[in-house]
Amino acid sequence: MSGAAVSMFGGAASETLVCASDALAAKLDELQFDLGEGPRWEALHTKLPVLVPDVRNSHPYSWPVFSKAVLETEAAALFVFPVTLGALELGVVELHNTKPGSLSYADYATASVLASQTAWHLLRRVLSVNSPDTDPAVEAALMSRREIHQATGMVLAQSGSSAADALLLMRAHAFAHALTLRETAEAVLQGRLSFAPGNDAHGSGGLQ
């Protein structure tokens, strides 16, 4: 790959460019954000990787404005992977190459693993800055609350994750929806929110 960018959706802003490897990666992200179309939006909506080995032939996708704009850049191939944790949608990893060509099976598998690892890294990074629940002064008090423990256990069972990651998932949902951790835990305990695969825990669809 010639470059990469990572964008996050949700939280205080509707979209945030977290990092970009170079000016071209940042420009490709900005173009799609400004135009409201392109592979990053396709990956976000479908929750599936979007592979464009040759930007001059983006079939079967339809991005008329972006398809024309990207030809004025040095990018020749685009590969976008959704950044998700279970049903929680965090953002996208955008890869580009200045030469056309498809991903090999090994490259595709590697990119998928890296996208998964990016999800946890991104989540911890964002929440450590934005979530009041990560303040060391309140951490002990939060962990002593029985409902938090109970909800963490339920999310652990639903998601198949560790206890630490289950708590992180609840914090992520709280952050993305401007809720407190207690409110999120109560929704889990009452059965209105589930982190089981197939449930949309990121949006209102996860609240039953």
PyMOL commands that set and color helices and strands:
alter all, ss='L'
color gray80, all
select helices_A, chain A and resi 23-35+39-46+64-70+105-130+132-134+136-143+146-159+163-176+181-189+204-206
alter helices_A, ss='H'
color red, helices_A
select strands_A, chain A and resi 3-10+13-20+50-52+77-85+88-97
alter strands_A, ss='S'
color yellow, strands_A
deselect
rebuild
show_as cartoon
